[in-house]
Amino acid sequence: MFKFIIADSNRDYALLRSLFGDEARIFTRHSSGGKYISVTVKEMMLSPSEIVERYRKASLIEGIIAL
């Protein structure tokens, strides 16, 4: 399971969504102020290196917070 916080931006969400396959289950929740989106992604990974690679690619999105 991956958890991220991003700015409420269609661009940032689309970039994050593109990192995961079609089989990934993605859940979102907007902050009370409407400035941020909490994103939880559930996807089966076959190796620890895949997990590290997803977080590395996600870190390239400006302003993302990985939890």
KOLGU-4560 file (N, C-alpha, C; in nm, 3 decimals, padded with zeros to 5 digits):
<recs>
<n_xx: 00.085 n_yy: -00.117 n_zz: 00.000 ca_xx: 00.000 ca_yy: 00.000 ca_zz: 00.000 c_xx: 00.090 c_yy: 00.124 c_zz: 00.000 mol: A seq: 1 type: MET>
<n_xx: 00.056 n_yy: 00.219 n_zz: -00.084 ca_xx: 00.128 ca_yy: 00.345 ca_zz: -00.096 c_xx: 00.036 c_yy: 00.457 c_zz: -00.049 mol: A seq: 2 type: PHE>
<n_xx: 00.092 n_yy: 00.556 n_zz: 00.020 ca_xx: 00.012 ca_yy: 00.671 ca_zz: 00.062 c_xx: 00.087 c_yy: 00.799 c_zz: 00.025 mol: A seq: 3 type: LYS>
<n_xx: 00.012 n_yy: 00.894 n_zz: -00.032 ca_xx: 00.070 ca_yy: 01.021 ca_zz: -00.074 c_xx: -00.025 c_yy: 01.135 c_zz: -00.041 mol: A seq: 4 type: PHE>
<n_xx: 00.031 n_yy: 01.253 n_zz: -00.028 ca_xx: -00.048 ca_yy: 01.376 ca_zz: -00.020 c_xx: 00.003 c_yy: 01.466 c_zz: -00.131 mol: A seq: 5 type: ILE>
<n_xx: -00.090 n_yy: 01.515 n_zz: -00.212 ca_xx: -00.054 ca_yy: 01.604 ca_zz: -00.323 c_xx: -00.145 c_yy: 01.725 c_zz: -00.322 mol: A seq: 6 type: ILE>
<n_xx: -00.102 n_yy: 01.830 n_zz: -00.391 ca_xx: -00.188 ca_yy: 01.947 ca_zz: -00.409 c_xx: -00.310 c_yy: 01.906 c_zz: -00.490 mol: A seq: 7 type: ALA>
<n_xx: -00.422 n_yy: 01.972 n_zz: -00.467 ca_xx: -00.545 ca_yy: 01.941 ca_zz: -00.541 c_xx: -00.531 c_yy: 01.995 c_zz: -00.683 mol: A seq: 8 type: ASP>
<n_xx: -00.464 n_yy: 01.917 n_zz: -00.765 ca_xx: -00.434 ca_yy: 01.956 ca_zz: -00.903 c_xx: -00.456 c_yy: 01.835 c_zz: -00.993 mol: A seq: 9 type: SER>
<n_xx: -00.530 n_yy: 01.854 n_zz: -01.100 ca_xx: -00.552 ca_yy: 01.744 ca_zz: -01.195 c_xx: -00.421 c_yy: 01.693 c_zz: -01.252 mol: A seq: 10 type: ASN>
<n_xx: -00.327 n_yy: 01.784 n_zz: -01.276 ca_xx: -00.198 ca_yy: 01.747 ca_zz: -01.333 c_xx: -00.121 c_yy: 01.655 c_zz: -01.238 mol: A seq: 11 type: ARG>
<n_xx: -00.111 n_yy: 01.694 n_zz: -01.111 ca_xx: -00.038 ca_yy: 01.613 ca_zz: -01.014 c_xx: -00.103 c_yy: 01.477 c_zz: -00.995 mol: A seq: 12 type: ASP>
<n_xx: -00.235 n_yy: 01.474 n_zz: -00.988 ca_xx: -00.305 ca_yy: 01.347 ca_zz: -00.972 c_xx: -00.282 c_yy: 01.257 c_zz: -01.094 mol: A seq: 13 type: TYR>
<n_xx: -00.288 n_yy: 01.314 n_zz: -01.212 ca_xx: -00.267 ca_yy: 01.236 ca_zz: -01.334 c_xx: -00.125 c_yy: 01.179 c_zz: -01.339 mol: A seq: 14 type: ALA>
<n_xx: -00.027 n_yy: 01.259 n_zz: -01.298 ca_xx: 00.112 ca_yy: 01.210 ca_zz: -01.294 c_xx: 00.126 c_yy: 01.094 c_zz: -01.197 mol: A seq: 15 type: LEU>
<n_xx: 00.067 n_yy: 01.109 n_zz: -01.079 ca_xx: 00.075 ca_yy: 01.003 ca_zz: -00.979 c_xx: 00.002 c_yy: 00.878 c_zz: -01.027 mol: A seq: 16 type: LEU>
<n_xx: -00.115 n_yy: 00.896 n_zz: -01.084 ca_xx: -00.195 ca_yy: 00.783 ca_zz: -01.133 c_xx: -00.120 c_yy: 00.706 c_zz: -01.242 mol: A seq: 17 type: ARG>
<n_xx: -00.044 n_yy: 00.776 n_zz: -01.323 ca_xx: 00.027 ca_yy: 00.711 ca_zz: -01.434 c_xx: 00.140 c_yy: 00.619 c_zz: -01.387 mol: A seq: 18 type: SER>
<n_xx: 00.180 n_yy: 00.630 n_zz: -01.262 ca_xx: 00.288 ca_yy: 00.546 ca_zz: -01.209 c_xx: 00.242 c_yy: 00.404 c_zz: -01.177 mol: A seq: 19 type: LEU>
<n_xx: 00.110 n_yy: 00.384 n_zz: -01.172 ca_xx: 00.056 ca_yy: 00.256 ca_zz: -01.129 c_xx: -00.023 c_yy: 00.191 c_zz: -01.242 mol: A seq: 20 type: PHE>
<n_xx: -00.029 n_yy: 00.060 n_zz: -01.239 ca_xx: -00.097 ca_yy: -00.016 ca_zz: -01.344 c_xx: -00.248 c_yy: -00.009 c_zz: -01.333 mol: A seq: 21 type: GLY>
<n_xx: -00.314 n_yy: -00.064 n_zz: -01.434 ca_xx: -00.460 ca_yy: -00.064 ca_zz: -01.439 c_xx: -00.523 c_yy: -00.145 c_zz: -01.327 mol: A seq: 22 type: ASP>
<n_xx: -00.450 n_yy: -00.242 n_zz: -01.274 ca_xx: -00.504 ca_yy: -00.326 ca_zz: -01.168 c_xx: -00.496 c_yy: -00.261 c_zz: -01.030 mol: A seq: 23 type: GLU>
<n_xx: -00.428 n_yy: -00.148 n_zz: -01.019 ca_xx: -00.413 ca_yy: -00.079 ca_zz: -00.891 c_xx: -00.547 c_yy: -00.021 c_zz: -00.847 mol: A seq: 24 type: ALA>
<n_xx: -00.574 n_yy: -00.034 n_zz: -00.717 ca_xx: -00.694 ca_yy: 00.028 ca_zz: -00.659 c_xx: -00.650 c_yy: 00.160 c_zz: -00.596 mol: A seq: 25 type: ARG>
<n_xx: -00.712 n_yy: 00.269 n_zz: -00.639 ca_xx: -00.673 ca_yy: 00.401 ca_zz: -00.593 c_xx: -00.790 c_yy: 00.467 c_zz: -00.521 mol: A seq: 26 type: ILE>
<n_xx: -00.762 n_yy: 00.515 n_zz: -00.400 ca_xx: -00.863 ca_yy: 00.581 ca_zz: -00.318 c_xx: -00.816 c_yy: 00.724 c_zz: -00.291 mol: A seq: 27 type: PHE>
<n_xx: -00.905 n_yy: 00.820 n_zz: -00.302 ca_xx: -00.868 ca_yy: 00.960 ca_zz: -00.277 c_xx: -00.961 c_yy: 01.020 c_zz: -00.173 mol: A seq: 28 type: THR>
<n_xx: -00.907 n_yy: 01.120 n_zz: -00.104 ca_xx: -00.986 ca_yy: 01.194 ca_zz: -00.006 c_xx: -00.935 c_yy: 01.338 c_zz: -00.006 mol: A seq: 29 type: ARG>
<n_xx: -01.024 n_yy: 01.433 n_zz: -00.021 ca_xx: -00.987 ca_yy: 01.574 ca_zz: -00.023 c_xx: -00.975 c_yy: 01.627 c_zz: 00.119 mol: A seq: 30 type: HIS>
<n_xx: -00.882 n_yy: 01.720 n_zz: 00.139 ca_xx: -00.866 ca_yy: 01.782 ca_zz: 00.270 c_xx: -00.986 c_yy: 01.872 c_zz: 00.299 mol: A seq: 31 type: SER>
<n_xx: -01.005 n_yy: 01.905 n_zz: 00.424 ca_xx: -01.121 ca_yy: 01.987 ca_zz: 00.462 c_xx: -01.114 c_yy: 02.126 c_zz: 00.399 mol: A seq: 32 type: SER>
<n_xx: -00.994 n_yy: 02.178 n_zz: 00.379 ca_xx: -00.978 ca_yy: 02.309 ca_zz: 00.316 c_xx: -00.980 c_yy: 02.304 c_zz: 00.165 mol: A seq: 33 type: GLY>
<n_xx: -00.972 n_yy: 02.184 n_zz: 00.108 ca_xx: -00.979 ca_yy: 02.167 ca_zz: -00.036 c_xx: -00.849 c_yy: 02.193 c_zz: -00.111 mol: A seq: 34 type: GLY>
<n_xx: -00.738 n_yy: 02.209 n_zz: -00.038 ca_xx: -00.611 ca_yy: 02.237 ca_zz: -00.105 c_xx: -00.531 c_yy: 02.112 c_zz: -00.139 mol: A seq: 35 type: LYS>
<n_xx: -00.561 n_yy: 02.002 n_zz: -00.072 ca_xx: -00.481 ca_yy: 01.881 ca_zz: -00.087 c_xx: -00.569 c_yy: 01.759 c_zz: -00.110 mol: A seq: 36 type: TYR>
<n_xx: -00.507 n_yy: 01.655 n_zz: -00.166 ca_xx: -00.572 ca_yy: 01.526 ca_zz: -00.184 c_xx: -00.484 c_yy: 01.419 c_zz: -00.120 mol: A seq: 37 type: ILE>
<n_xx: -00.544 n_yy: 01.335 n_zz: -00.039 ca_xx: -00.477 ca_yy: 01.217 ca_zz: 00.014 c_xx: -00.504 c_yy: 01.103 c_zz: -00.084 mol: A seq: 38 type: SER>
<n_xx: -00.398 n_yy: 01.037 n_zz: -00.127 ca_xx: -00.411 ca_yy: 00.929 ca_zz: -00.225 c_xx: -00.354 c_yy: 00.801 c_zz: -00.165 mol: A seq: 39 type: VAL>
<n_xx: -00.435 n_yy: 00.697 n_zz: -00.162 ca_xx: -00.392 ca_yy: 00.565 ca_zz: -00.117 c_xx: -00.400 c_yy: 00.471 c_zz: -00.237 mol: A seq: 40 type: THR>
<n_xx: -00.292 n_yy: 00.399 n_zz: -00.261 ca_xx: -00.286 ca_yy: 00.308 ca_zz: -00.375 c_xx: -00.256 c_yy: 00.168 c_zz: -00.324 mol: A seq: 41 type: VAL>
<n_xx: -00.338 n_yy: 00.073 n_zz: -00.366 ca_xx: -00.314 ca_yy: -00.068 ca_zz: -00.334 c_xx: -00.286 c_yy: -00.142 c_zz: -00.464 mol: A seq: 42 type: LYS>
<n_xx: -00.166 n_yy: -00.199 n_zz: -00.470 ca_xx: -00.126 ca_yy: -00.275 ca_zz: -00.588 c_xx: -00.026 c_yy: -00.382 c_zz: -00.545 mol: A seq: 43 type: GLU>
<n_xx: -00.038 n_yy: -00.500 n_zz: -00.603 ca_xx: 00.052 ca_yy: -00.609 ca_zz: -00.570 c_xx: 00.189 c_yy: -00.585 c_zz: -00.636 mol: A seq: 44 type: MET>
<n_xx: 00.293 n_yy: -00.592 n_zz: -00.554 ca_xx: 00.430 ca_yy: -00.576 ca_zz: -00.602 c_xx: 00.500 c_yy: -00.711 c_zz: -00.590 mol: A seq: 45 type: MET>
<n_xx: 00.583 n_yy: -00.743 n_zz: -00.687 ca_xx: 00.653 ca_yy: -00.872 ca_zz: -00.687 c_xx: 00.789 c_yy: -00.867 c_zz: -00.619 mol: A seq: 46 type: LEU>
<n_xx: 00.842 n_yy: -00.747 n_zz: -00.599 ca_xx: 00.973 ca_yy: -00.737 ca_zz: -00.533 c_xx: 00.985 c_yy: -00.603 c_zz: -00.462 mol: A seq: 47 type: SER>
<n_xx: 01.071 n_yy: -00.597 n_zz: -00.360 ca_xx: 01.094 ca_yy: -00.472 ca_zz: -00.290 c_xx: 01.148 c_yy: -00.361 c_zz: -00.381 mol: A seq: 48 type: PRO>
<n_xx: 01.224 n_yy: -00.400 n_zz: -00.482 ca_xx: 01.280 ca_yy: -00.298 ca_zz: -00.571 c_xx: 01.170 c_yy: -00.226 c_zz: -00.650 mol: A seq: 49 type: SER>
<n_xx: 01.059 n_yy: -00.295 n_zz: -00.679 ca_xx: 00.947 ca_yy: -00.229 ca_zz: -00.746 c_xx: 00.887 c_yy: -00.120 c_zz: -00.657 mol: A seq: 50 type: GLU>
<n_xx: 00.879 n_yy: -00.147 n_zz: -00.529 ca_xx: 00.824 ca_yy: -00.050 ca_zz: -00.434 c_xx: 00.913 c_yy: 00.073 c_zz: -00.429 mol: A seq: 51 type: ILE>
<n_xx: 01.043 n_yy: 00.051 n_zz: -00.415 ca_xx: 01.138 ca_yy: 00.162 ca_zz: -00.410 c_xx: 01.132 c_yy: 00.244 c_zz: -00.538 mol: A seq: 52 type: VAL>
<n_xx: 01.121 n_yy: 00.177 n_zz: -00.652 ca_xx: 01.115 ca_yy: 00.247 ca_zz: -00.781 c_xx: 00.989 c_yy: 00.334 c_zz: -00.791 mol: A seq: 53 type: GLU>
<n_xx: 00.877 n_yy: 00.286 n_zz: -00.743 ca_xx: 00.753 ca_yy: 00.366 ca_zz: -00.748 c_xx: 00.768 c_yy: 00.492 c_zz: -00.662 mol: A seq: 54 type: ARG>
<n_xx: 00.823 n_yy: 00.476 n_zz: -00.542 ca_xx: 00.844 ca_yy: 00.593 ca_zz: -00.456 c_xx: 00.945 c_yy: 00.689 c_zz: -00.519 mol: A seq: 55 type: TYR>
<n_xx: 01.048 n_yy: 00.636 n_zz: -00.584 ca_xx: 01.148 ca_yy: 00.723 ca_zz: -00.648 c_xx: 01.083 c_yy: 00.805 c_zz: -00.759 mol: A seq: 56 type: ARG>
<n_xx: 01.002 n_yy: 00.740 n_zz: -00.842 ca_xx: 00.934 ca_yy: 00.812 ca_zz: -00.950 c_xx: 00.834 c_yy: 00.913 c_zz: -00.895 mol: A seq: 57 type: LYS>
<n_xx: 00.764 n_yy: 00.876 n_zz: -00.790 ca_xx: 00.666 ca_yy: 00.968 ca_zz: -00.730 c_xx: 00.735 c_yy: 01.091 c_zz: -00.672 mol: A seq: 58 type: ALA>
<n_xx: 00.857 n_yy: 01.074 n_zz: -00.622 ca_xx: 00.928 ca_yy: 01.187 ca_zz: -00.562 c_xx: 00.960 c_yy: 01.297 c_zz: -00.663 mol: A seq: 59 type: SER>
<n_xx: 00.950 n_yy: 01.267 n_zz: -00.792 ca_xx: 00.975 ca_yy: 01.367 ca_zz: -00.896 c_xx: 00.858 c_yy: 01.462 c_zz: -00.914 mol: A seq: 60 type: LEU>
<n_xx: 00.743 n_yy: 01.429 n_zz: -00.856 ca_xx: 00.626 ca_yy: 01.517 ca_zz: -00.864 c_xx: 00.644 c_yy: 01.628 c_zz: -00.762 mol: A seq: 61 type: ILE>
<n_xx: 00.641 n_yy: 01.750 n_zz: -00.809 ca_xx: 00.669 ca_yy: 01.866 ca_zz: -00.723 c_xx: 00.567 c_yy: 01.875 c_zz: -00.609 mol: A seq: 62 type: GLU>
<n_xx: 00.619 n_yy: 01.886 n_zz: -00.486 ca_xx: 00.535 ca_yy: 01.908 ca_zz: -00.369 c_xx: 00.470 c_yy: 01.784 c_zz: -00.311 mol: A seq: 63 type: GLY>
<n_xx: 00.499 n_yy: 01.666 n_zz: -00.366 ca_xx: 00.437 ca_yy: 01.544 ca_zz: -00.315 c_xx: 00.494 c_yy: 01.508 c_zz: -00.179 mol: A seq: 64 type: ILE>
<n_xx: 00.409 n_yy: 01.454 n_zz: -00.093 ca_xx: 00.451 ca_yy: 01.403 ca_zz: 00.037 c_xx: 00.420 c_yy: 01.254 c_zz: 00.037 mol: A seq: 65 type: ILE>
<n_xx: 00.522 n_yy: 01.172 n_zz: 00.053 ca_xx: 00.504 ca_yy: 01.026 ca_zz: 00.060 c_xx: 00.500 c_yy: 00.986 c_zz: 00.207 mol: A seq: 66 type: ALA>
<n_xx: 00.402 n_yy: 00.906 n_zz: 00.241 ca_xx: 00.388 ca_yy: 00.862 ca_zz: 00.381 c_xx: 00.425 c_yy: 00.716 c_zz: 00.395 mol: A seq: 67 type: LEU>
</recs>
